[in-house]
Amino acid sequence: MPASERSFARRIDLTSLQLFVAVCELGSIGKAAEREFIAASAVSKRLSDLEATLETPLLYRHTRGVKLTPAGESLLHHARTVLFSLEKMQAELSEYADGVRGHVRIHANISAIVQFLPEDLGAFSREHPQVKIDLEEHLSNEVVRAVQEGAADLGICNVPAAGRDLQTLPYRRDELVLIVPRGHALAGRQRVPFEASLEFDHVGLHANSSIHLAMREAAAAAGRAIRLRIHVTGLDAMCRMIHNGLGVGVMPHRAFTLMHGVGDLECVRLADPWATRDIRLVARDFSTLPLTARLLVDHLRSRAEEGEALAA
């Protein structure tokens, strides 16, 4: 690091950065001082010193509070990044202090969580019992956003267009099928086009789920609309609604197989190419992931290859 950069880093005070962010969030030096349990005059002095260090004004001060200058907007972005990294560092180091030798944060969509992750993560945890895994379920676009913003180390989902700036690796492939009550007009068919289901009411997942978005695009391409009768948040709830005559639905084939017995139902394969989907591992940069996260990525890919070999 050049001497000028070292000097700059030494002159930036983390407490002042924290107070600056607090003032920006609350729009007032007085409110920030109250929240941070410090005198307003001390907050004002630290902000003035910070502006002197950076040699540029950061805030417009007026009787109703403060407003950011363009330089202040830029500093706020960087200050939040620095403070978030420090919190992340503290959290990870505290895990080591507690005897946990690693921590991986994963966000995944419902398809991955229901179909594949229980067995794959269970096997990883048995091999690496000192690694802590935090798993959260989110819609695919939210998974991508979490990885982009650093809220998750690893994402597992059907990658939407918004995630094309991220690195991805293949994980699993799933097949969407149509779920109908036994005795339904489409029951017993070996394969049907999705368009055939548009004659009936549908039980659907969240409107922003990757499955619902694919269904909506397919319906629009056919010049039709989905007769959506009800939204549910889980696949088991979807099965129960279909069993009770509220419509038909689309879900991953393996998920339906794993939940078989939730209602008197049948699955019918869809003839549409979009019904076969790739679930991918997502990261900002796989090469810079922490060691434990890289170990998990290698494990998940190995498990996927074993599954493909068994299916062949």
N, C-alpha and C positions, 0 to 999 in steps of 0.2 A: 504494500500500500504506500503510495507517495506520501511524503511528509505533510503536505498540505491537507490530504484527506485524513491522516491521523490526527492532525491538529483540529480539524472540523469535528471529528467524532468525539474528541475529548471535550470540546466546548459545548456540545449538545447535552443538556441535562434531561434525564428521563422523567423526573418529577415535573419539570416544566412542560414536557410533551404531554404528559397525562393531564395536567391542568389545562393546557391549550385545547385538547380534545374535549374535555368537560365543558369548557366555555363555549366551544362550537356546538356541542350537542344541546346545551341549555339556552344558548343565545344571550347569556348574561354572565358577567363576571361575579356579581353578587350571588346568583343562584349556584354557580359552580363552586364558589367559596363555601357556601352553606352545605352543599353536598359533600365536599371534600374535607370539611371541618378545618378550614384554614381562613385566616382573615382576608377580606376582599383586597385590602391594600397589598398584602403579600402576593396574592394572585396577580394583581396588576403589575407589581414590580417584576415578577418572574416573566410575564408576557413581554414587558418592555425590554428586559435583558435578552429574551429570545429574539426579539426583533433586531436588537443591536448586534447580536451574534450573527444573525443571518443577513444583516445590512439591508433589510427591506421591511416595510410595514406588512403586518399579517391581518390586522383587524381595522375596520372602520368603527370607531366608537361614537355612539350617539346616546341621547337621553333614554331611549327605549331599549338599549342593549348594545349588541355588537353585530357586525356583519363582516363576512370574510372578504379580504382582497383576493385577487387572482393568485398571488403568492400563498395566501392563507389556504385557499382551496387545495393547492398542490401539497402544502405541508400536511394538511389534514389527512389526505390520502396516504402519504408516506408514514405519518405518525401512527395511524391505525394499523398499518402493515407491521411496523416495528413492534408495537405493543402486543399485537396478536402473536407474533413470533416469540416474544418473551414469555407470554402466557403458555404457549405450546411447549417451549423449552422447559419451563417450570413443571408443567404437568408430566412431561416425559421423564424428567429427572426424578420427580417424586415417585414415579412408578419403579424406577431402579432402586430408590431408597427403600421402597416397600418390598423389595425382593422380586419384582416382576421385571423380566429382562427385555421386555419389548411391549409395544402398544401399537395396534393397527386399527385405524378408523375406516370402516367400510359403509358406504351407502349403496343399496341395491334395490332393484324393483321387485315387485311381488312375484313375478315369474321365476326369477332366480332364487328367491328365498324359499318359495314353496317347493320347487322341483329339485334343486341341486345343493343348495348351501348347507342344509342341516347335516347331511352325510359328509360333505367335503370339509366343512369347518370342524366337524367333530373329529374327523381323522387327523386334521392338522393339530388340534388342541391336544390330542393324545400323544402326538409326536413332540410337541413343543408346549408342555404344560405351563411354562413360565411366561408365555406370550399372552397378553390380554387383547381380546378382540372386541371392539365396539361395533355392533351392526345395527344400522337403522334402515327401515323400509321407506322408500320414497318413489314417486313417479320418475320415469326415466329422465325427463327434462330437468327435474330437481336434482337427480343424481349427478348429472353432468354439471349443473351449476355449482354443486357442492365441491366437486373436484376442481373446477376452475377457480373457485374462491378460496381453496385451501381448507375447507371445512371437513373434507374427507381425503384420506390418503389414496384410497382406491374406490372406484365405482364399478358396479356390475349391472349392466342393463342393455336394452336394445337401443343403440346409440342414435339419437335424433340428429337432424341436420345441425343443430346448435353445438354439437359436440365434435365437429370435424376438425377443430383446431387442437384437439387433445390427441394423445397417443392411445391407441387401442390394440388389444391382442385378442385372438379368438378364445372363447371359453366353452360355450355349449351351443347347441342348436335345439330349438324347440318347434313344435308343430301346433298350430291353433286348430281346434276342432269345434264343431257345433254341438252343444248340449241340448237335448230335447227330452221331454218326458217319455217313458215307455208307452208305446201305442200312438205316438204323435204321427202326423202325416209324413214326416221326413224320417222317422225311425226306421231302422232296417236297411236304409240306403247305404251302399258302400262308400260313395263319395258324392257330394253335391256342391254346386257353385254357391258362393255366399249370397248371391242375388236371390236364390230360391228362399232364403230365410227371411227376406224382406216382406214376404206375405204375412208374417206373423209378428206379434209383439215381442220385444226384446227386453231382457234383463241385462243391464250393462254395468261395467266398472266405471270409475271416475271419468268424467268427460275429458280430462287431459292425460289419461293413461295411454300408453303406446298401443294397446289393443283397441281401445275405442277410437283413437285417431285413425288407425288402419282401416277399421270398419267404416268409419265415416267417409274416408277417401274412396273406398270401394263402392259404397252406396252412391256417392256423387258421380263416380265414373259411369255407373249404370243409369244415371238420371233418376235415381230413386232417393227416398229418405228412410232412415231407420225409425221404426215405430217404437221408440224407447219408452217403456212403461215405468221403469224404476231404475235408479242407480243404487249400487251397493259398493261397499268398500273392500269386501273380501270374497274369495272364490267359494268358500263354504256357504256364505250367505247367498251367493248366486245360485248354487245348487239347490238350496232349500226353497228359494223363490220359484225356480223352474219346476221343482217337484210339486209345488202347490198351484201350478197352472197359471203363473203370472207371465209366462213367455218362454222364449228360447234364449240361449246365450252362447258366447264364444269364450273359450279359455284354453290354456295349454293342455295338450293331450296327457302329458305325464302328471300334471297336477290333478287332472280328473281321475286318473288311474290311482294315484295315491289317496284320493279322497273317496274312492269308490265305496258306496254304502250310504253316502249322504243323499238320500232320496232314491226313488225308483226311476233311474235315468239311463239314457243311452248317449253315446257320442257318435257323431257322423263326421268323417273326414271332409275337409274343405278342398275343393279342386283348384282354388286360386293360388297362384305362385306366392303371394304375400303372406299366405298362412304358414309358410316355413320361414323362420326368423333366426337370426344370429344374436346370441347373447354374448357381449364382449366385456373384457376387463378394460377399465378406463383409468388413465393417470395423466398428470401433466407431463411427467417425464419418468418413465420406468427406471432409468439408470440412476436417478437421484433419489429414489425412494429409500427410506431407512432399511437397514439390513433385514429386519423382521418382516417388513412389507414385501421385500423382494423374495424372501423365503416363501411367503404365502402365495405370491403370484406363481412361482415355480410349482408349488404344490397343487394349486388349482388347475394349472395347465396339464400337469401330469395326470391328475384325476380325470380330467376331460378326455385325455388321450386313451386312458384305460377304459373309460366308458364307451368310446367309439370303437375300440378293439373288440369289446364284448358284444357290441351291437352288430358288428360286421359278420 
